[in-house]
Amino acid sequence: RVYIIYRTDSSFLALENDKETAKKFGFTTDPNEIKTGVYEFKNEELNKTLTMNVLDGSFKLTYPYTKDQLLLNPTKMPAKTEAIKTASDFLETGDKLNTYLENGKKEVSYWKIENEVLTSANSQAEANVARVDFYRSTLNDLDVLSENVGQASVSVLVSGSDVADKKILEVDFKDLNIDSESFSTYPLKTTAEAIEDLNSGNYWPASDITTSSVIIRKVYLAYFEPVTLTNYLQPIFVFEGDNNFMAYVPAIDSGSTK
């Protein structure tokens, strides 16, 4: 199945909707358009920035948390269930916790700020930041994968601070408006044809390697969230191999779309 991705017909209407979302997140001033369709909201009091793309509905909230010394020794790092609730509550504040995210898989990883850089922590005890990844629920029993292996297209950084305005440090949000009832069906390539594409270099290097060869251990179908603006969600072959190699190959038989 190839699903339709709906996009707004009016950038003006999308901007007005995003302004309402920004207010719910605490950004009340008018934004500046930093490039076509991308608007930047500022909260000077909290030193936070919200960047919203009205063309694809994505947004990013940032705070210079790596320079905040008060975050280095948190009062109490949240357990996984608490971190998920904090992140979910924030998204729900802006009406961004839709059914697909609410019902999808959620993963929590722990991180630490060292020398103004965020690095992976071995445990909750040595962490001062938790990242909650919201994975979209499956479509047609297939996972929907992003371009970043190991990170969902919707993720929230949660701190262990007891200051309410410093609980949420960063939010990356890219969620496609997919109608699960609107699709067309197309024939797929054979696995052998997909392997030929892989050998020819016709793949997306989700997690590449520098060696000249790799042993493939697993092959399966999934959907790939498009990187550029498009109106369709299409299936891919996923190849997983040694040394964390992962590659995406388009799965639709190109002859069927001509």
Residue pairs with C-beta under 8 A, 6 or more apart in sequence:
1 139
1 140
1 183
1 184
1 185
1 235
2 183
2 184
2 185
2 186
2 232
2 233
2 234
2 235
2 252
3 139
3 178
3 179
3 180
3 182
3 183
3 223
3 232
3 233
4 178
4 179
4 182
4 183
4 231
4 232
4 233
5 176
5 177
5 178
5 226
5 230
5 231
5 232
5 233
6 177
6 178
6 179
6 231
7 55
7 56
7 57
7 177
7 229
7 231
8 14
8 54
8 57
11 37
11 54
11 55
14 54
14 55
14 57
15 39
15 54
18 39
18 52
18 54
18 59
19 30
19 31
21 52
21 59
21 94
21 95
21 96
22 28
22 31
22 41
22 50
22 52
24 93
24 94
24 95
25 50
25 61
25 90
25 93
25 94
26 43
26 46
26 48
27 41
27 42
27 43
27 48
27 50
28 43
29 41
29 42
29 43
31 39
31 40
31 41
31 52
32 39
32 40
33 39
33 40
34 40
34 51
36 55
37 53
37 54
37 55
38 51
38 52
38 53
38 54
38 55
39 51
39 52
39 54
40 49
40 50
40 51
40 52
41 49
41 50
41 51
41 52
42 48
42 49
42 50
43 49
43 50
46 63
46 165
47 63
47 64
48 61
48 62
48 63
49 61
49 62
49 63
50 59
50 60
50 61
50 62
51 59
51 60
51 61
51 62
52 58
52 59
53 59
55 229
56 174
56 229
57 174
57 175
57 177
58 173
58 174
58 175
59 171
59 173
60 170
60 171
60 172
60 173
61 168
61 170
61 171
62 170
63 166
63 168
63 169
63 170
65 71
65 113
65 129
65 157
65 159
65 166
65 169
65 170
66 113
66 116
66 117
66 118
67 116
68 166
70 161
70 163
70 166
71 113
71 128
71 129
71 159
71 160
71 161
71 166
71 169
72 113
72 128
73 128
74 128
74 159
74 160
74 161
75 160
75 161
75 162
76 160
76 162
77 110
77 124
77 125
77 127
77 128
77 130
77 160
78 86
78 130
78 158
78 160
79 124
80 108
80 130
83 108
83 130
83 132
83 158
84 106
84 108
84 132
86 132
86 156
86 158
86 167
86 168
87 132
87 134
87 156
87 158
87 168
88 97
88 102
88 132
90 156
90 167
90 168
90 171
91 97
91 101
91 134
91 154
91 156
91 171
91 173
96 173
96 175
98 175
99 137
100 136
100 137
100 175
100 178
101 134
101 136
101 137
101 154
101 175
103 137
104 134
104 135
104 136
104 137
105 135
105 137
106 132
106 133
106 134
106 135
107 132
107 133
107 135
107 152
108 130
108 131
108 132
108 133
109 120
109 130
109 131
109 133
110 120
110 121
110 123
110 124
110 126
110 127
110 129
110 130
110 131
111 118
111 119
111 120
111 121
111 127
111 128
111 129
111 130
111 131
111 157
112 118
112 119
112 120
112 121
112 126
112 127
112 128
112 129
113 128
113 129
118 129
121 127
124 130
127 160
128 159
128 160
129 157
129 158
129 159
129 160
129 169
130 157
130 158
130 159
130 160
131 151
131 155
131 156
131 157
131 158
132 155
132 156
132 158
133 151
133 152
133 154
133 155
134 152
134 154
134 155
134 156
135 143
135 144
135 152
136 144
136 152
136 153
136 154
136 175
136 176
138 144
139 178
139 180
139 223
139 233
142 221
142 222
142 223
142 235
143 222
143 223
144 222
144 223
144 224
144 225
144 233
145 206
145 222
145 223
145 224
145 225
145 236
145 238
145 248
146 152
146 153
146 174
146 225
147 204
147 206
147 224
147 225
147 227
149 206
149 207
149 244
149 246
153 172
153 173
153 174
153 175
153 225
154 172
154 173
154 174
154 175
155 171
155 172
156 168
156 170
156 171
156 172
157 168
157 169
157 170
157 171
158 167
158 168
158 169
159 166
159 167
159 168
159 169
161 167
174 225
176 225
176 226
176 233
178 233
186 252
186 253
186 256
186 257
187 252
187 253
187 256
188 221
188 235
188 251
188 252
188 253
189 197
189 237
189 249
189 250
189 251
189 252
189 253
189 254
191 219
191 237
193 253
194 219
194 237
194 239
194 249
194 251
195 216
195 239
197 203
197 249
197 250
198 216
198 239
198 247
198 249
202 249
202 250
203 239
203 247
203 248
203 249
204 224
204 236
204 247
204 248
204 249
205 247
206 238
206 246
206 247
206 248
207 244
207 245
207 246
207 247
208 245
208 247
209 243
209 244
209 245
211 243
214 241
214 242
214 243
214 245
215 241
215 242
216 239
216 240
216 241
216 245
217 240
217 241
217 242
218 238
218 239
218 240
218 241
219 237
219 238
219 239
219 240
220 237
220 238
221 235
221 236
221 237
221 238
221 251
222 235
222 236
222 238
223 233
223 234
223 235
223 236
224 233
224 234
224 235
224 236
224 248
225 233
226 232
226 233
226 234
234 250
234 251
234 252
235 251
235 252
236 248
236 249
236 250
236 251
237 248
237 249
237 250
237 251
238 246
238 247
238 248
239 245
239 246
239 247
239 248
239 249
240 246
241 247
